[in-house]
Amino acid sequence: MLSSSSSSSPVVYSVTLFLSLFLLFLFAPQILPLRKQPQSLISLQDELDDFHLFREATLASTPASSKISHLGTTNPKPKIAFLFLTNSDLVFAPLWQRFFQGNDHLFNVYVHADPSSKLSAPQWSVKANFIPAKRTERASPTLVSAARRLLSNAIIDDPFNMYFALLSQHCIPLHSFQYIYTSLLGNPNAASKAFVTQRSHTSYIEILSNDPHLHNRYVARGEGLMLPEITFDQFRVGSQFFVLAKRHALLVLKERKLWRKFKLPCIDVDSCYPEEHYFPTFLSMQDPKGCSHYTLTRVNWTDSVDGHPHTYHAPDVSPDLLHTLRKSNSTYSYFFARKFSPDCLKPLMAMAEDVIFRD
Protein backbone atom coordinates (compact mmCIF):
# COMPACT_ATOMS: atom_id res chain seq x y z
CA MET A 1 0.00 0.00 0.00
CA LEU A 2 1.41 3.41 -1.03
CA SER A 3 1.86 6.12 1.53
CA SER A 4 0.00 9.38 1.18
CA SER A 5 3.29 11.21 0.55
CA SER A 6 4.11 8.85 -2.28
CA SER A 7 0.70 9.24 -3.88
CA SER A 8 0.99 13.03 -3.80
CA SER A 9 4.41 13.08 -5.50
CA PRO A 10 3.03 13.44 -9.07
CA VAL A 11 0.95 16.41 -7.93
CA VAL A 12 3.98 18.02 -6.28
CA TYR A 13 6.09 17.46 -9.39
CA SER A 14 3.38 18.93 -11.61
CA VAL A 15 3.00 22.02 -9.45
CA THR A 16 6.78 22.47 -9.28
CA LEU A 17 7.09 22.15 -13.05
CA PHE A 18 4.26 24.62 -13.61
CA LEU A 19 5.84 27.17 -11.26
CA SER A 20 9.26 26.73 -12.89
CA LEU A 21 7.85 27.32 -16.35
CA PHE A 22 5.89 30.34 -15.12
CA LEU A 23 8.98 31.90 -13.51
CA LEU A 24 11.08 31.20 -16.60
CA PHE A 25 8.48 32.88 -18.80
CA LEU A 26 8.29 35.83 -16.43
CA PHE A 27 12.02 36.45 -16.07
CA ALA A 28 13.41 35.14 -19.36
CA PRO A 29 13.63 38.62 -20.97
CA GLN A 30 16.05 39.66 -18.21
CA ILE A 31 17.94 36.37 -17.95
CA LEU A 32 18.10 35.45 -21.64
CA PRO A 33 17.48 38.69 -23.55
CA LEU A 34 18.62 37.49 -26.93
CA ARG A 35 15.96 34.78 -27.14
CA LYS A 36 13.15 37.29 -26.68
CA GLN A 37 14.40 39.82 -29.23
CA PRO A 38 12.58 40.33 -32.52
CA GLN A 39 14.51 39.93 -35.73
CA SER A 40 16.66 42.82 -36.89
CA LEU A 41 15.15 45.17 -39.45
CA ILE A 42 18.42 45.14 -41.42
CA SER A 43 18.81 42.17 -43.74
CA LEU A 44 22.12 40.51 -44.50
CA GLN A 45 21.88 41.68 -48.11
CA ASP A 46 21.36 45.28 -47.02
CA GLU A 47 24.38 44.95 -44.73
CA LEU A 48 26.53 43.65 -47.57
CA ASP A 49 25.33 46.37 -49.95
CA ASP A 50 26.15 49.03 -47.36
CA PHE A 51 29.56 47.53 -46.62
CA HIS A 52 30.57 47.77 -50.29
CA LEU A 53 29.19 51.31 -50.54
CA PHE A 54 31.03 52.50 -47.42
CA ARG A 55 34.24 50.90 -48.62
CA GLU A 56 33.93 52.62 -52.01
CA ALA A 57 33.50 55.97 -50.25
CA THR A 58 36.54 55.52 -48.03
CA LEU A 59 38.69 54.35 -50.96
CA ALA A 60 37.52 57.31 -53.05
CA SER A 61 38.93 59.65 -50.41
CA THR A 62 42.43 58.21 -50.28
CA PRO A 63 45.12 60.54 -51.73
CA ALA A 64 45.91 58.09 -54.53
CA SER A 65 42.34 57.89 -55.81
CA SER A 66 40.92 61.30 -54.87
CA LYS A 67 39.43 63.14 -57.83
CA ILE A 68 40.66 66.49 -56.50
CA SER A 69 44.21 65.95 -57.74
CA HIS A 70 43.01 64.96 -61.22
CA LEU A 71 40.23 67.43 -61.97
CA GLY A 72 42.48 70.34 -62.76
CA THR A 73 39.76 72.70 -61.56
CA THR A 74 40.81 76.32 -61.34
CA ASN A 75 40.22 77.79 -57.89
CA PRO A 76 37.95 74.97 -56.62
CA LYS A 77 35.43 75.81 -53.90
CA PRO A 78 34.68 73.57 -50.93
CA LYS A 79 31.01 72.63 -50.71
CA ILE A 80 28.37 71.75 -48.15
CA ALA A 81 26.38 68.57 -48.79
CA PHE A 82 22.77 68.83 -47.61
CA LEU A 83 21.48 65.35 -46.77
CA PHE A 84 17.70 64.96 -46.59
CA LEU A 85 16.49 61.83 -44.82
CA THR A 86 12.76 61.51 -45.47
CA ASN A 87 9.76 59.18 -45.65
CA SER A 88 7.32 61.81 -46.92
CA ASP A 89 7.17 64.71 -49.38
CA LEU A 90 9.75 67.49 -49.16
CA VAL A 91 7.02 70.08 -48.62
CA PHE A 92 9.50 72.86 -47.82
CA ALA A 93 11.31 72.45 -51.15
CA PRO A 94 10.23 75.95 -52.35
CA LEU A 95 11.79 77.49 -49.23
CA TRP A 96 15.00 75.51 -49.71
CA GLN A 97 14.99 76.55 -53.38
CA ARG A 98 15.02 80.17 -52.24
CA PHE A 99 17.76 79.34 -49.71
CA PHE A 100 20.05 77.72 -52.32
CA GLN A 101 19.41 80.25 -55.08
CA GLY A 102 22.56 81.80 -56.57
CA ASN A 103 24.98 79.43 -54.83
CA ASP A 104 25.01 76.45 -57.19
CA HIS A 105 28.80 76.04 -57.07
CA LEU A 106 28.90 75.84 -53.26
CA PHE A 107 26.52 72.99 -52.37
CA ASN A 108 25.08 69.61 -53.31
CA VAL A 109 21.78 68.01 -52.29
CA TYR A 110 21.24 64.31 -51.60
CA VAL A 111 17.94 62.64 -50.68
CA HIS A 112 17.33 59.26 -49.05
CA ALA A 113 13.62 58.64 -49.59
CA ASP A 114 12.08 55.56 -48.01
CA PRO A 115 11.09 53.35 -50.99
CA SER A 116 7.99 52.13 -49.13
CA SER A 117 6.60 55.70 -49.21
CA LYS A 118 5.32 57.29 -52.39
CA LEU A 119 6.80 60.78 -52.65
CA SER A 120 5.80 63.55 -55.01
CA ALA A 121 8.55 65.31 -56.95
CA PRO A 122 9.92 68.23 -54.89
CA GLN A 123 8.81 71.67 -56.08
CA TRP A 124 12.26 73.05 -56.73
CA SER A 125 14.72 73.37 -59.59
CA VAL A 126 17.62 72.28 -57.40
CA LYS A 127 19.70 69.41 -58.76
CA ALA A 128 18.96 66.81 -56.11
CA ASN A 129 20.61 63.41 -56.07
CA PHE A 130 18.06 60.78 -55.01
CA ILE A 131 20.35 58.00 -53.80
CA PRO A 132 19.50 54.25 -53.80
CA ALA A 133 17.47 53.95 -50.60
CA LYS A 134 16.32 51.22 -48.25
CA ARG A 135 13.33 51.02 -45.95
CA THR A 136 13.63 53.04 -42.75
CA GLU A 137 11.78 52.90 -39.46
CA ARG A 138 11.77 55.36 -36.58
CA ALA A 139 13.77 54.38 -33.48
CA SER A 140 15.66 51.66 -35.33
CA PRO A 141 19.19 51.12 -36.70
CA THR A 142 17.79 51.58 -40.23
CA LEU A 143 18.03 55.35 -39.69
CA VAL A 144 21.73 55.04 -38.88
CA SER A 145 22.27 53.02 -42.06
CA ALA A 146 20.37 55.60 -44.11
CA ALA A 147 22.50 58.45 -42.75
CA ARG A 148 25.66 56.51 -43.56
CA ARG A 149 24.39 55.88 -47.10
CA LEU A 150 23.84 59.59 -47.56
CA LEU A 151 27.36 60.35 -46.32
CA SER A 152 28.84 57.71 -48.63
CA ASN A 153 27.05 58.88 -51.75
CA ALA A 154 27.97 62.50 -51.09
CA ILE A 155 31.65 61.62 -50.63
CA ILE A 156 31.75 59.48 -53.76
CA ASP A 157 29.81 61.99 -55.86
CA ASP A 158 31.89 65.12 -55.21
CA PRO A 159 35.32 65.29 -53.55
CA PHE A 160 34.74 68.99 -52.84
CA ASN A 161 32.02 68.22 -50.28
CA MET A 162 33.68 69.22 -47.00
CA TYR A 163 30.71 69.41 -44.63
CA PHE A 164 27.61 67.20 -44.44
CA ALA A 165 24.36 68.52 -42.91
CA LEU A 166 21.77 65.87 -42.07
CA LEU A 167 18.20 67.17 -42.26
CA SER A 168 14.64 65.88 -42.33
CA GLN A 169 11.62 66.87 -44.41
CA HIS A 170 10.38 68.87 -41.40
CA CYS A 171 13.50 71.08 -41.20
CA ILE A 172 13.75 74.69 -42.32
CA PRO A 173 16.74 77.07 -42.60
CA LEU A 174 16.98 79.88 -40.04
CA HIS A 175 19.65 81.87 -41.88
CA SER A 176 20.79 82.63 -45.40
CA PHE A 177 22.99 80.20 -47.28
CA GLN A 178 25.90 82.67 -47.21
CA TYR A 179 25.69 82.96 -43.42
CA ILE A 180 25.87 79.19 -42.94
CA TYR A 181 28.58 78.70 -45.55
CA THR A 182 30.78 81.45 -44.15
CA SER A 183 30.34 80.16 -40.60
CA LEU A 184 31.57 76.70 -41.60
CA LEU A 185 34.07 77.33 -44.39
CA GLY A 186 34.86 81.05 -44.48
CA ASN A 187 34.45 83.56 -47.26
CA PRO A 188 33.69 81.72 -50.54
CA ASN A 189 36.24 83.86 -52.36
CA ALA A 190 39.01 82.59 -50.09
CA ALA A 191 37.51 79.30 -48.98
CA SER A 192 39.95 77.09 -50.90
CA LYS A 193 42.16 77.07 -47.81
CA ALA A 194 39.48 74.84 -46.25
CA PHE A 195 40.98 71.96 -48.26
CA VAL A 196 44.27 72.47 -46.43
CA THR A 197 42.72 72.81 -42.97
CA GLN A 198 40.12 70.02 -43.30
CA ARG A 199 42.02 67.78 -40.86
CA SER A 200 41.14 70.25 -38.11
CA HIS A 201 37.52 70.94 -39.07
CA THR A 202 35.03 70.75 -36.20
CA SER A 203 31.93 68.57 -36.41
CA TYR A 204 28.72 70.02 -34.98
CA ILE A 205 27.00 67.16 -33.22
CA GLU A 206 25.25 67.03 -29.89
CA ILE A 207 27.01 64.74 -27.38
CA LEU A 208 25.43 64.44 -23.94
CA SER A 209 26.27 62.24 -20.96
CA ASN A 210 23.78 63.54 -18.39
CA ASP A 211 20.44 62.50 -19.87
CA PRO A 212 18.15 61.19 -17.07
CA HIS A 213 17.08 58.23 -19.23
CA LEU A 214 20.58 57.32 -20.36
CA HIS A 215 20.82 54.08 -18.35
CA ASN A 216 17.50 52.78 -19.68
CA ARG A 217 18.68 53.44 -23.19
CA TYR A 218 22.02 51.77 -22.52
CA VAL A 219 20.37 48.52 -21.37
CA ALA A 220 17.55 48.65 -23.94
CA ARG A 221 19.02 45.61 -25.74
CA GLY A 222 19.60 43.70 -22.51
CA GLU A 223 21.79 44.05 -19.44
CA GLY A 224 25.48 43.99 -20.39
CA LEU A 225 24.80 43.54 -24.08
CA MET A 226 26.83 46.63 -25.10
CA LEU A 227 29.93 45.27 -23.36
CA PRO A 228 32.85 45.06 -23.80
CA GLU A 229 32.88 47.52 -26.72
CA ILE A 230 30.87 50.24 -24.97
CA THR A 231 30.77 50.79 -21.23
CA PHE A 232 28.01 52.85 -19.67
CA ASP A 233 30.50 55.66 -18.99
CA GLN A 234 31.18 55.84 -22.74
CA PHE A 235 27.55 55.77 -23.84
CA ARG A 236 26.21 59.09 -25.15
CA VAL A 237 23.01 60.61 -26.52
CA GLY A 238 22.40 63.51 -28.88
CA SER A 239 20.25 64.94 -31.63
CA GLN A 240 19.82 62.79 -34.71
CA PHE A 241 20.66 65.81 -36.87
CA PHE A 242 24.26 66.94 -37.25
CA VAL A 243 26.76 68.79 -39.44
CA LEU A 244 29.79 66.54 -39.84
CA ALA A 245 33.21 67.48 -41.15
CA LYS A 246 34.49 65.17 -43.88
CA ARG A 247 37.21 63.72 -41.65
CA HIS A 248 34.59 62.52 -39.16
CA ALA A 249 32.22 61.32 -41.89
CA LEU A 250 34.99 59.02 -43.12
CA LEU A 251 35.61 57.71 -39.61
CA VAL A 252 31.91 56.85 -39.34
CA LEU A 253 32.00 54.94 -42.63
CA LYS A 254 35.06 52.93 -41.61
CA GLU A 255 33.59 51.96 -38.24
CA ARG A 256 32.49 48.33 -37.74
CA LYS A 257 32.96 47.31 -34.09
CA LEU A 258 30.37 49.56 -32.41
CA TRP A 259 27.89 49.02 -35.22
CA ARG A 260 27.71 45.32 -34.37
CA LYS A 261 26.19 46.38 -31.04
CA PHE A 262 23.97 49.23 -32.17
CA LYS A 263 22.33 47.23 -34.96
CA LEU A 264 21.02 44.65 -32.47
CA PRO A 265 17.25 44.80 -31.86
CA CYS A 266 15.97 46.08 -28.52
CA ILE A 267 13.84 44.50 -25.81
CA ASP A 268 12.82 47.83 -24.31
CA VAL A 269 11.60 49.47 -27.51
CA ASP A 270 10.43 52.56 -25.63
CA SER A 271 14.06 53.35 -24.74
CA CYS A 272 15.60 52.36 -28.07
CA TYR A 273 16.77 55.20 -30.33
CA PRO A 274 19.96 54.06 -32.14
CA GLU A 275 19.95 57.15 -34.36
CA GLU A 276 20.41 59.31 -31.24
CA HIS A 277 23.21 57.19 -29.79
CA TYR A 278 25.44 55.66 -32.46
CA PHE A 279 27.00 58.85 -33.85
CA PRO A 280 27.41 60.71 -30.51
CA THR A 281 28.87 57.63 -28.78
CA PHE A 282 31.31 56.77 -31.56
CA LEU A 283 32.58 60.32 -32.14
CA SER A 284 32.84 60.93 -28.40
CA MET A 285 35.09 57.87 -28.16
CA GLN A 286 37.12 58.74 -31.26
CA ASP A 287 37.57 62.50 -31.18
CA PRO A 288 35.72 64.33 -28.40
CA LYS A 289 37.84 67.48 -28.78
CA GLY A 290 37.09 67.63 -32.50
CA CYS A 291 33.34 67.86 -31.91
CA SER A 292 31.24 70.80 -30.72
CA HIS A 293 29.04 68.64 -28.41
CA TYR A 294 26.08 70.80 -29.49
CA THR A 295 23.77 70.64 -32.50
CA LEU A 296 23.03 73.39 -35.01
CA THR A 297 19.41 72.24 -35.44
CA ARG A 298 16.89 73.71 -32.99
CA VAL A 299 14.20 71.37 -31.65
CA ASN A 300 11.51 72.13 -29.07
CA TRP A 301 11.00 69.23 -26.64
CA THR A 302 8.87 71.08 -24.09
CA ASP A 303 5.65 69.21 -24.93
CA SER A 304 6.86 66.15 -26.82
CA VAL A 305 4.39 63.36 -27.50
CA ASP A 306 5.46 59.74 -27.94
CA GLY A 307 9.05 60.77 -28.51
CA HIS A 308 8.15 63.40 -31.13
CA PRO A 309 9.12 67.05 -30.57
CA HIS A 310 6.74 69.98 -30.59
CA THR A 311 5.31 70.64 -34.06
CA TYR A 312 4.85 74.24 -35.21
CA HIS A 313 1.77 75.11 -37.26
CA ALA A 314 0.96 78.09 -39.48
CA PRO A 315 -0.53 80.29 -36.70
CA ASP A 316 2.72 79.88 -34.73
CA VAL A 317 4.95 81.25 -37.49
CA SER A 318 6.12 84.81 -36.91
CA PRO A 319 9.33 86.87 -37.04
CA ASP A 320 9.55 86.62 -33.25
CA LEU A 321 9.40 82.82 -33.38
CA LEU A 322 12.15 82.60 -35.99
CA HIS A 323 14.39 85.02 -34.11
CA THR A 324 13.83 83.04 -30.91
CA LEU A 325 14.66 79.75 -32.63
CA ARG A 326 17.98 81.18 -33.75
CA LYS A 327 19.15 81.91 -30.21
CA SER A 328 21.73 79.55 -28.78
CA ASN A 329 24.09 79.39 -25.81
CA SER A 330 26.80 77.97 -28.04
CA THR A 331 29.35 79.55 -30.38
CA TYR A 332 26.93 79.81 -33.31
CA SER A 333 23.25 80.55 -33.44
CA TYR A 334 21.11 77.70 -34.71
CA PHE A 335 21.27 77.13 -38.49
CA PHE A 336 18.14 75.00 -38.86
CA ALA A 337 14.95 74.20 -36.95
CA ARG A 338 12.28 71.52 -36.80
CA LYS A 339 9.53 70.33 -36.58
CA PHE A 340 7.23 72.31 -38.91
CA SER A 341 3.95 71.10 -40.37
CA PRO A 342 3.24 71.51 -44.12
CA ASP A 343 0.81 74.41 -43.52
CA CYS A 344 3.78 76.52 -42.38
CA LEU A 345 5.14 76.82 -45.92
CA LYS A 346 3.00 79.80 -46.97
CA PRO A 347 3.82 82.08 -43.98
CA LEU A 348 7.48 81.04 -44.10
CA MET A 349 7.74 81.95 -47.78
CA ALA A 350 6.09 85.29 -47.08
CA MET A 351 8.82 86.26 -44.60
CA ALA A 352 11.77 84.45 -46.20
CA GLU A 353 13.59 87.47 -47.61
CA ASP A 354 12.83 89.96 -44.84
CA VAL A 355 13.30 87.63 -41.86
CA ILE A 356 14.84 84.22 -42.49
CA PHE A 357 17.53 85.28 -44.97
CA ARG A 358 18.25 88.61 -43.33
CA ASP A 359 21.06 87.72 -40.94
Helices and strands as residue ranges (DSSP letters): H 4-7, H 9-31, G 33-36, H 44-60, H 68-71, E 79-86, H 93-100, G 104-106, E 107-113, E 128-130, H 142-157, E 161-168, E 172-173, H 177-185, G 188-195, G 198-200, E 203-206, H 214-218, G 232-234, E 243-245, H 246-254, H 259-262, G 269-271, G 274-276, H 278-286, G 288-290, E 291-293, E 297-299, G 314-316, H 319-326, E 336-338, G 342-344, H 345-350, I 352-356
